[in-house]
């Protein structure tokens, strides 16, 4: 058994080391500009109150409090990641609360916006498209950009009844225009569905397996804003053209819900394309009905510029 005087010496040495560390930490905390200002502004806070609540002050001192100095992903190393501490005083008592840091608020806003844009097989760069990023140097697309900006101003007064039918050569940015508009709608809390036409056809075909065809068609009918990218990119069966596409357009026409399209075809060319079924039949009358519905829910806009994919 260790003699009591040896144990006492060890305890005193250890306790002295603790006191030195404690005093050093205390002085360091009290030199913090924000903590110093809070203490000086409240006369009721004396040295005893500080000693009693030093761990609370230390927690505040050790956290990232300045969003301008935060890493890119926010206050990730704080007690509550993504939140910064707020120090309040009542009498001689400190109260520590946490609020969302700037980066947490930005991330939540981005998630909220992204939730407003649903897509079927659209590339990420399209989903991140913004009007200010559209190349406006080419004079051939100026009219299209003007129409886009005018439309955006109208959104603030309510959802317009008609969308756009963007058409033009391959690779001139028609899909990017759709993505930019989708983000404008998302900024205003308006839900948008972006669908790539060839994958849309395959999606409906695959839904036969789980009997979800009607459910999916209903969702395309009723979403506030529908965008169909690359219509005319593949041959359609009579059933898909009339019962799926025709049904969706008919409903949206009656309910005055806008539809946006992009296509390499103008409407005359698209009508000719839709008249030719996947079986090789020519059905001009039924194709004409689809075109009339497209005209009711959208306004043709020509985008003509250099092929961006070759530059």
C-alpha positions in Angstrom: 0.0 0.0 0.0 1.3 3.4 -1.0 2.1 5.7 2.0 -0.5 8.5 2.4 2.2 11.3 2.1 3.2 10.0 -1.3 -0.4 9.9 -2.5 -1.0 13.4 -1.1 2.0 14.7 -3.0 0.8 13.1 -6.2 -2.7 14.6 -5.8 -1.3 18.1 -5.1 1.0 17.9 -8.1 -1.9 16.7 -10.3 -4.3 19.3 -8.8 -1.7 22.1 -9.4 -1.4 21.0 -13.0 -5.2 21.1 -13.3 -5.4 24.6 -11.8 -2.8 25.9 -14.2 -4.6 24.5 -17.2 -7.9 25.8 -15.9 -6.6 29.3 -15.4 -4.9 29.3 -18.8 -8.1 28.2 -20.5 -10.1 30.8 -18.6 -7.8 33.6 -19.6 -7.9 32.5 -23.2 -11.7 32.4 -23.2 -12.0 35.8 -21.6 -9.8 37.4 -24.2 -12.3 36.4 -27.0 -13.7 39.7 -28.3 -17.3 38.6 -28.4 -17.3 37.0 -25.0 -15.5 40.0 -23.5 -18.1 42.3 -25.0 -21.0 40.3 -23.6 -19.5 40.2 -20.1 -18.8 44.0 -20.1 -22.3 44.7 -21.2 -23.8 42.8 -18.1 -22.8 44.1 -14.7 -24.4 41.2 -12.9 -21.7 38.8 -14.3 -18.9 38.5 -11.8 -15.9 36.2 -11.5 -17.9 33.6 -9.6 -20.6 33.5 -12.3 -17.8 33.1 -14.9 -16.2 30.2 -12.9 -19.6 28.6 -12.5 -20.3 28.6 -16.2 -16.9 28.4 -17.7 -17.8 25.2 -19.6 -20.7 27.0 -21.3 -18.4 29.8 -22.3 -15.8 27.3 -23.5 -18.4 25.5 -25.7 -19.3 28.9 -27.3 -15.6 29.8 -27.6 -14.6 26.6 -29.3 -17.4 26.6 -32.0 -17.2 28.2 -35.5 -19.4 31.3 -35.2 -18.4 33.2 -38.4 -20.1 32.0 -41.6 -17.5 34.0 -43.6 -14.8 31.7 -42.2 -16.8 28.5 -42.5 -15.5 25.7 -44.8 -17.5 25.0 -47.9 -19.8 22.5 -46.3 -20.6 24.7 -43.3 -20.0 24.4 -39.6 -19.4 20.7 -39.8 -17.2 20.5 -36.7 -19.5 22.3 -34.4 -21.4 20.4 -31.6 -24.4 20.6 -33.9 -23.0 20.3 -37.5 -24.3 23.1 -39.7 -25.4 25.2 -36.8 -23.6 28.1 -35.1 -23.9 29.1 -31.4 -25.6 32.2 -30.0 -24.7 33.4 -26.5 -27.4 35.1 -24.5 -27.5 36.4 -20.9 -30.2 36.6 -18.3 -29.1 38.2 -15.1 -25.8 36.5 -14.3 -26.6 33.3 -16.3 -25.4 32.4 -19.8 -27.7 30.6 -22.2 -26.4 28.9 -25.3 -28.6 28.3 -28.3 -27.8 27.2 -31.9 -29.1 28.5 -35.2 -28.6 27.3 -38.8 -25.5 28.7 -40.4 -25.5 30.3 -43.8 -24.4 27.1 -45.6 -27.1 25.0 -43.9 -29.8 27.5 -45.1 -28.3 27.5 -48.6 -28.3 23.7 -48.7 -31.8 23.4 -47.5 -33.0 26.0 -50.0 -31.2 24.0 -52.8 -32.9 20.8 -51.7 -36.3 22.5 -51.5 -35.8 23.8 -55.1 -34.6 20.5 -56.3 -37.6 18.8 -54.9 -39.7 21.0 -57.1 -38.0 19.7 -60.3 -38.8 16.0 -61.0 -37.1 14.5 -64.0 -36.9 11.4 -66.0 -33.4 10.8 -67.3 -32.3 14.4 -67.6 -28.5 15.2 -67.3 -27.4 17.1 -64.2 -26.1 20.1 -66.2 -29.6 20.6 -67.5 -31.2 20.4 -64.0 -28.7 23.1 -62.9 -29.3 25.4 -65.9 -30.0 29.1 -65.3 -31.1 31.8 -67.6 -28.1 34.0 -66.8 -25.8 31.2 -68.0 -27.4 31.0 -71.5 -25.0 32.1 -74.2 -26.4 35.4 -75.5 -23.5 36.2 -77.8 -25.2 34.5 -80.8 -27.7 36.9 -82.4 -29.7 34.1 -83.7 -31.0 33.2 -80.3 -31.8 36.7 -79.1 -35.5 36.5 -79.9 -35.8 33.2 -78.0 -34.0 34.7 -75.0 -36.3 37.8 -75.1 -39.4 35.5 -75.1 -37.9 33.5 -72.2 -37.3 36.6 -70.1 -40.8 38.0 -70.9 -42.3 34.7 -69.8 -40.4 34.6 -66.6 -41.8 38.0 -65.6 -45.3 36.7 -66.3 -44.8 33.8 -63.9 -44.9 36.2 -61.0 -48.5 37.1 -61.8 -49.6 33.5 -62.0 -48.9 30.3 -64.0 -49.4 31.1 -67.7 -51.8 28.7 -69.6 -49.3 28.0 -72.4 -45.7 27.0 -72.5 -43.2 27.0 -75.4 -42.4 24.7 -78.3 -38.7 25.2 -78.7 -37.5 23.9 -82.1 -34.4 24.2 -84.1 -31.3 22.2 -85.3 -29.5 19.6 -83.2 -27.3 21.0 -80.4 -28.4 24.6 -80.2 -29.4 24.5 -76.6 -33.1 23.8 -76.6 -33.0 21.4 -73.7 -30.9 23.9 -71.7 -33.7 26.5 -72.2 -36.1 24.0 -70.7 -33.8 23.5 -67.7 -33.4 27.2 -67.1 -37.1 27.7 -67.1 -37.6 24.7 -64.8 -35.4 26.4 -62.2 -37.3 29.7 -62.6 -40.5 27.7 -61.7 -38.7 26.0 -58.8 -37.6 29.4 -57.4 -41.3 30.3 -57.2 -42.2 27.0 -55.6 -43.9 25.7 -58.7 -43.5 21.9 -59.3 -42.1 20.9 -62.7 -41.7 17.5 -64.4 -39.0 17.3 -67.1 -39.1 14.1 -69.2 -36.8 13.0 -72.0 -39.2 11.6 -74.7 -37.4 8.4 -75.7 -37.0 7.4 -72.0 -40.6 8.5 -71.3 -41.8 5.9 -73.9 -39.7 3.2 -72.3 -40.9 4.2 -68.9 -44.5 3.7 -69.9 -43.8 0.4 -71.5 -42.0 -0.9 -68.4 -44.9 0.2 -66.2 -47.0 -2.6 -67.8 -45.1 -5.0 -65.6 -46.3 -3.6 -62.3 -49.6 -2.2 -63.6 -48.6 1.4 -62.8 -49.3 2.8 -66.3 -52.5 4.7 -65.4 -50.8 6.1 -62.2 -47.9 7.5 -64.2 -50.0 9.0 -66.9 -52.1 10.7 -64.3 -49.0 12.3 -62.7 -47.9 13.7 -66.1 -51.4 15.1 -66.7 -51.7 16.9 -63.4 -48.2 18.2 -62.6 -48.4 22.1 -62.7 -45.7 22.4 -65.4 -44.8 19.6 -67.8 -41.7 19.7 -70.0 -41.2 17.1 -72.8 -37.7 17.1 -74.2 -36.8 15.9 -77.7 -40.4 15.0 -78.9 -40.1 13.4 -82.3 -36.9 11.6 -81.4 -38.3 8.2 -82.0 -41.2 6.5 -83.7 -44.4 6.1 -81.6 -47.0 3.4 -81.7 -50.6 4.5 -82.4 -51.5 3.5 -78.9 -48.8 5.7 -77.2 -49.4 8.6 -79.5 -53.2 8.7 -79.0 -53.8 7.1 -75.6 -50.8 8.4 -73.7 -49.5 11.6 -75.4 -52.9 12.6 -76.7 -54.6 11.9 -73.4 -52.0 14.0 -71.5 -52.2 16.9 -73.9 -56.0 16.8 -73.9 -56.2 17.0 -70.2 -53.7 19.8 -69.9 -55.4 21.7 -72.7 -58.8 21.5 -70.8 -57.3 22.4 -67.5 -55.2 25.2 -69.0 -51.9 23.8 -67.7 -48.8 24.7 -69.7 -46.6 22.2 -71.6 -43.1 23.0 -72.8 -41.4 21.0 -75.6 -38.1 20.8 -77.4 -37.7 19.2 -80.8 -35.5 19.1 -83.9 -38.7 19.4 -85.9 -41.0 22.3 -86.5 -44.7 21.6 -86.0 -45.2 20.8 -89.7 -42.3 18.3 -89.7 -43.5 16.9 -86.3 -47.0 16.3 -87.7 -45.5 14.3 -90.6 -43.3 12.3 -88.2 -46.2 11.5 -85.8 -48.4 10.4 -88.8 -45.9 7.5 -89.4 -46.5 4.8 -86.7 -43.9 2.3 -85.6 -45.8 -0.3 -87.8 -45.3 1.8 -90.9 -48.9 3.1 -91.1 -49.7 6.7 -92.1 -52.3 8.3 -89.9 -52.4 12.0 -90.8 -55.7 12.8 -89.1 -54.7 11.5 -85.7 -51.3 13.2 -86.0 -53.1 16.4 -86.8 -55.1 16.1 -83.6 -51.9 15.9 -81.6 -50.4 19.0 -83.3 -53.6 21.0 -82.6 -53.3 20.1 -78.9 -49.6 21.1 -78.9 -50.6 24.5 -80.4 -53.2 24.9 -77.6 -50.7 24.4 -74.8 -47.6 26.0 -76.2 -46.2 28.7 -78.5 -43.6 27.8 -81.1 -40.2 29.4 -80.6 -37.3 28.9 -83.0 -33.8 28.6 -81.6 -31.2 28.8 -84.3 -27.5 29.0 -83.5 -24.2 27.2 -83.9 -24.2 23.6 -82.7 -22.8 24.0 -79.1 -21.9 20.3 -79.0 -19.4 20.7 -81.8 -17.6 23.7 -80.2 
